[in-house]
């Protein structure tokens, strides 16, 4: 299990770097509210991107974006509403997934914008 956590942490670091290179400001990482944990909250102009980072050492498990369950989405939505209210932000919220899979020593990173809808 430890190795998986290492991969996950590394994946999040890669995702943060990727977002910053693409003009996003990282507001929070591993932000928790009640039972929800959001990997990355980033902002670009008036878009608040709620980013779920999915790291896989192979793609045999199916697509990384299939791993976000409806129940988790509900928790995320609740958490994000709370975040936006608390910070009094005027933003459009978007749910993204950054899917990372490792092939040998290479990491392939895919940024899926509007990965899921929350209504």
Secondary structure as the mmCIF struct_conf table of DSSP 4:
data_model
#
loop_
_struct_conf.conf_type_id
_struct_conf.id
_struct_conf.beg_label_comp_id
_struct_conf.beg_label_asym_id
_struct_conf.beg_label_seq_id
_struct_conf.end_label_comp_id
_struct_conf.end_label_asym_id
_struct_conf.end_label_seq_id
HELX_RH_AL_P HELX_RH_AL_P1 UNK A 2 UNK A 21
TURN_TY1_P TURN_TY1_P1 UNK A 22 UNK A 23
HELX_LH_PP_P HELX_LH_PP_P1 UNK A 24 UNK A 24
STRN STRN1 UNK A 25 UNK A 33
TURN_TY1_P TURN_TY1_P2 UNK A 34 UNK A 35
STRN STRN2 UNK A 36 UNK A 44
TURN_TY1_P TURN_TY1_P3 UNK A 45 UNK A 46
STRN STRN3 UNK A 47 UNK A 56
BEND BEND1 UNK A 57 UNK A 57
BEND BEND2 UNK A 59 UNK A 59
TURN_TY1_P TURN_TY1_P4 UNK A 60 UNK A 61
HELX_RH_3T_P HELX_RH_3T_P1 UNK A 64 UNK A 67
HELX_RH_AL_P HELX_RH_AL_P2 UNK A 70 UNK A 87
TURN_TY1_P TURN_TY1_P5 UNK A 88 UNK A 88
STRN STRN4 UNK A 92 UNK A 103
TURN_TY1_P TURN_TY1_P6 UNK A 104 UNK A 105
STRN STRN5 UNK A 106 UNK A 112
TURN_TY1_P TURN_TY1_P7 UNK A 113 UNK A 114
#
